[in-house]
Amino acid sequence: VINNVDYENKLILSTDGEKISFDNLIIDTPITTNFTDLADKSGLIPVDKETLAFKDGVFVIGDANNTPTPKTGASAHFQTEIVANNILSEIEGVRAS
């Protein structure tokens, strides 16, 4: 968790005392899902990192899943290809990969 940003020295200071240097810094606000009954303690829905499946037949893309990817429209866009292929695999009776 970010405690402070030292822009002059280009350092991020964490609440744990860690110092991380940066060249360019983009900070995003915390994101959680509105589907709190599905979310884990991070506030996001846990998915298989390879298939993006929450459980059989249920896939989660974008801001709602707990993958370690940026929560951007671009990430969601690329995740749709993974999910589309897995849905097609399920329809065809092939195990999602």
Disulfide bonds with the S-S distance in Angstrom:
none
